[in-house]
Amino acid sequence: MSPVLISLIIFACVFGAAAFGAFLHKRLPEHHRDSDSRNVVKLVMALIATIAALVLGLLITSGGSAYDKQEYEVRQLAAHIGLVDRILAGYGSEATEARMLLRRAVEADIARVWTES
């Protein structure tokens, strides 16, 4: 579903609930409309808003930590590949073929992971 359609559905639900509340307000007995009942509804709404904010904050934090972990792993992999390449370079011309194979494998993985699309 597109974000615009979801937004319109949520708007329609909220507007419909507000219209239903206005319709119901006149038909409720007086003891349901006093200040104590309103305060209870306000407290419950504040509690729901606080819990929603907490859940949203945890969701954002979880997504950020997952991204940070993946970034760290990619950096570690690059450092290890660089280290292997330096070790192979220390062997001189005998390891040239292994270094070229390593380079081709890394290039193929980069092309596979970071494509244009």
N, C-alpha and C positions, 0 to 999 in steps of 0.2 A: 504494500500500500504506500502511496506517496505521502509525504509529510503534510501536504496541503489538505488531502482528504482526511487524514487523521485529525488535523486541527479543526476542520469543519465538523467532524463527528463530535469531538470534545466540546466545541462551542455549542452545538445543538443540544447536547446532553445537559450542559450547565445552564443554558438559557431555558430549556424545558423544565429543569428542576426549579429554577427561580420562578418561573411562571406558575408551576404547580404549588410552590410554597406560598406565593401571593394569593392563589385561589384558596388554598387550605387555611390560610391565616384568618380569614373572616369566618370560617366555619368551626374553628377550634373553640372549646370552652375557655372562659377567662382565666382559669387557673393554669392553663397550659401556656398562656401568653404573658405571665407576670415576669418580674425581673429575675427571680431565682431560676426559672426555666431558661431564660436567655443567657444567664451567666453559665449555666451548665453546658449549653450548646457552644458558647464561646470557648470554654475550657477544653471541650472535646475537640473542637476544630483546631485549637492551638496545639493540642497533643498530636493530632494527625499531621499537621503541618511540620511539627518538629521531627516526627518519625520519618516523614517523607524526605525532609532535608538531610537527616542522618543517613538514610539509605542511599540517597543520591550522592552524598559525599563519599561514602564507602565504595560505591560503584566507580566513581571517578578515580579514587585512589587506587583501586584494584587495576583499572585499565592503565594507569600511569606506571604502576610497579611492573606490570607485565611487559610494557614497552621498554622500560629501563632494563629489565632482565634480558630481553632479546638483544638490545643494543650492546650490553655488556658481553654477551656470548659471542656476538659477531666481532667485537673488538678483540676478545681473547683468541678467537679462531684466527684472525688476521695476524696477531702477534705470534701465535704458534707457527703459522705458515712461514712468516718471515724468519723465525728462528730456524726452522728446518732448512730453508733456503740458504741461510748463512752457514749452517753446519755443512750442507752439501757443497757450498762454495769453497769451504776449507779443504775439501778433498781434491780440489783442482779439476783438471780436464776429465778425469775419470768419472766424475759425477755430473757432467754436462747433460747427458741424456736423461738422467733422473730429474735434474732441475727443469728441463724442458717439459717432461711429463707432468711434473708438479704444476708448472705454469699453465699448461693446457687444461689440466683438471680444475684449477682455480678459475680460469677464464670460462670454462663450461659451466661451472656452478654459478658464477656471477651472472652469466647470460640466462641461466635457468631461473634464478631467484629474482633478479631485477630486470624484468622484461619491460618493454615500452608500454604494453597494455596493462 
